[in-house]
Amino acid sequence: GEPLEEGLRRMALGQLDLAIELLSGDGNGDRKGGRKSGGKDDWKGGKNASNERAVHETRKALKRLRALLRLLRGTLGERRFAHEYEILRDAAQRLAGARDAEVMVGTLDALLERQPRKLARRRAVIELRKLLVAQRASAIQRTLGDRATRREVLCELTGLRERAQLWNLPQRPGITIVESDLRRVYRKGRRHHRHAGRAAGQSVIGGRGKTSTRALHEWRKRVKDLRYAAEMLGLRPLARRADVLGELLGEEHDLALLAALLPAPGRAPFKGKRGKQTRKTLLKQIARRRRRLRKRALSEGKRLYRRSPKQFARRVRRAHARAARL
């Protein structure tokens, strides 16, 4: 029974409160609605584990906020949208280094679980993992240990929260307030799906791997926007489908990043004949997994974006009306 404009404001303030709280404290996640995870090295306690959680949860909050702003772009006006969006984008970029370092460990672990015989017992791989864990701790400390950077980000987010309380969001029936921008989000995702498909084909034929990686990464961003929009509108089946696709694209991108960050042949831990061979095998397994993920993602995308933006908006309008009656 909550009007959509009130719900969107509540969500914006809630996500800003979460990000501000995480960056202000130690990020231990002991809060109402907080989520705890488990992992090999991640949640054994201590300052590093708390900082990892702060980075992860803050970045998710910022992504939700950016998706919310995209839904309100027409209502807020282009100037205000651009200003607030830039603040959120800059805040996310300040945390990007810590995020990339954190994800690399998990990406390598997932690859080792899939190929334990070929990779897990190799000395060079074991040393690579130690190197990535050390880089993760260093990156997180640089990011959240820099008090000046944290203060600057907190100041920007606090100012955005104060302005969000004053947003003039008119009361309109159904999803009218966001419908045109929702179509825009869907249209962009549909267009990036086509671009990703063409780029993936070109990378196989002409070796344009970097073009394919960029196209898939841009598409992933638009898929995330659609997922968060669906969650905000209470459309769980659509959110789940977009989430599945986003996870496929996310794993593909993380593997591409891992391959790009591997030390060169002859450098630790890939020294000597065995080390170079291990690096070659690792890259081969990464490439094989990426091909499978791209194929699945393009297939899932074809299903998700099979309708025109107008048809999509009409179905969302009806689904939201049904959900509102429940």
Protein Blocks (a to p, Z undefined) as FASTA:
>chain_A
ZZfklmmmmmmmmmmmmmmmmmmmnonopaghiacdddfklmngpjklmmmmmmmmmmmm
mmmmmmmmmmmmmmnopklmmmmmmmmmmmmmmmmmmmmmmmmmmmmmmmmmmmmmlmmm
pmklmmmmmmmmmmmmmmmmmmmmmmklmmmmmmmmmmmmmmmmmoccdddehjllmmmm
mmmmmmmmmmmmmmmmmmmmmmmmnopaklmmmmmmmmmmmmmmmmmmmmmnopaklmmm
mmmmmmmmmmmmmmmmmmmmpccehiackgcjklmmmmmmmmmmmmmmmmmmmmmmmmmm
mmmmmpcfklmmmmmmmmmmmmmmZZ
